[in-house]
C-alpha cells in the first residue's frame, strides 16, 4: 500500500503530459481528485500503523533488491518520524491542488509537475535506503526548479530558480559524498538505512565520523536552510508562484530537518554528540537572525520566507540538545526531538497557509509590499481574519500547533542547553512583533480608494487555506493525535544517539 501511495500521482501526471488535448477542466479536477485520494490513502496508512502497536517500529515495509552488487535496495517503510511528514505532504499538496483551480497559465504541465513532486516528496520520507533517499531528494530539486522558472513572477524568476538549484544541488553532492563515506565504512558495505543505524560504521573514528557528518550536515543545512546557507530562500520564495512557495516551505524544507534526525543523528551518534554544540549555536543564530531580518522586510512574502529560517532554527536547537547526553535527562532530550518533529508538521501547515495568503494578496493588489497596502480589513474581512489566524498560529499562540511544538522544544532543550535555550526564547518576542506589525500595515488604517472595491477570498481560496489552519488548531487543542505516534520514535532516536 505504501508504494501505491507513492506512485499513484504519477499515472495522471503521465496522462496529462501525453494527452495534449486534455480538457482544462479535466486536468484541474483530475489533479484535485488525485490529491484528495492521496490524503485518503495516507490517512488509511496512518490509522493502520497507529493501531498496530508502538510507533518505533517500521510499518508497511517494502524491501527488494535494486542494485545488489552495490548494496542498494528498494527499501521503504514508515515509522513515527516519517508518518507525520508523509501526512503533512499529502495535505499540503491537496491544499495546493484546490488553490490551483484558479491557475490559468499552462495548467496541464503545471498539474503534472506537482503530481510528480508529490510522488518524490512522499518517496523521500518513506525511503529506508540512502540511494533511494538521494534519488528522490535530487528529483525534488529538479521539479521545484521548473516550478519557479516556469511559473514564477517577473523577470527574476529564472535567476532565482537557478540560484535555488545551484545551491541545493551542491548540497546534494555533499550529501552523496557523506553517504558514500557511510557505505565505505560499513561492514558489510550497504546503503540500507536500518543496517547503517544498527552498525554505527564510524563509531570510535573521530576524524572519519566528523568528516562524514560535516558532508551530510552541509547538504541538509542548505536544504533546511540554516544560516549561513539560507540566501537562496528569500529569492526563491519571492519569485515562486503561491503553490510553489507553499510546497517549498511546507514540505521540501522538512527534507533537510528530517534528514538530520533520520540519518545524521542516529547513524553517526559519536560524531553527533561531539559536535552537538555546533548545531545548537547554528540553530540559535538561525532563530534570531531569521526573526530580525524578517522584522526588517517590507515585502510580506519575503517576511514569511525569513520566518522559515527562524522556525527551522528551533528544530536544529532541539536536535542539537538531544546530542548533549552528559548530565541531561533522557526524557527531556526525547521531548526536544518530539518538539522538533511537531514543529516540522506545524510549520508546514501554517507557512503553507501564509504563502497561499500571499498569493491572494498579489492577485488582488499586484504587490507584496506592505507599505503600499493598508486598511484592507474593510474590503476583505475574510482575508484579514484568515491572515490574522495564520499569523497568531505562526508566532506560537496557545491553542495552535506552534505553541505545542515550541513548548516541547524549549522544555526539552532547557536542561541540556540552558543558555542557548534562553537566548532562543527571544525569537518568540521578535516573531510576535513582526507579525503584529505586518497585520497593522496591511489591514489596519485608512483604506486606499483603489482597494475599496477589492474582492474577498473566493470559495476555492478559502477551501484551500482554512483546512490547513484548522489542522493547526486541532493539533493545538488535541496534541495527542500527533504525539502518540511521534513520542515512541523520538525516544528510540534519543536512545540510538546515546549508544
Buried (B, 14 or more C-beta within 10 A) or exposed (E): EBEEBBEBBBEBBEBBBEEEEBEEEBBBEBBBEBBBBBBEBBEEBBEEBBEEEEBBBBBBBBBEEBEEEEBBBBBBBBBBBBBBBBBBBBBBBBBBBBBBBBBEEEBBBBBBBBBBBBBBBBBBBBBBBBBBBBBBBBBBBBBBBBBBBBBBBEEEBBBBBBBBBEBBBBBBEBBBBBBBBBBEBBEEEBBBBBBBBEBBBBBEBEEBBBBBBBBBBBBBBBBBBBBEBBEBBBBBBBBBBBBBBBBBBBBBBBBBBBBBBBBBBBBBBBBBBBBBBBBBBBBBBBBBBBBBBBBEBEBBBBBBBBBBBBBBBBBBBBBBBBBBBEEBEBEBBBBBBBBBBBBBBBBBBBBBBBBBBBBBBBEBBEBBBBEBBBBBBBBBEEBBBBBBBBBBBBBBBEEBBBBBBBBBBBBBBBBBBEEBBEBBEBBBEBBBBBBBEBBEBBBBBEBBEEBEEBEBBBEBBBBBBBBBBEBBBBBBEEBEEBBEBBBBBBBBBBBBBBE
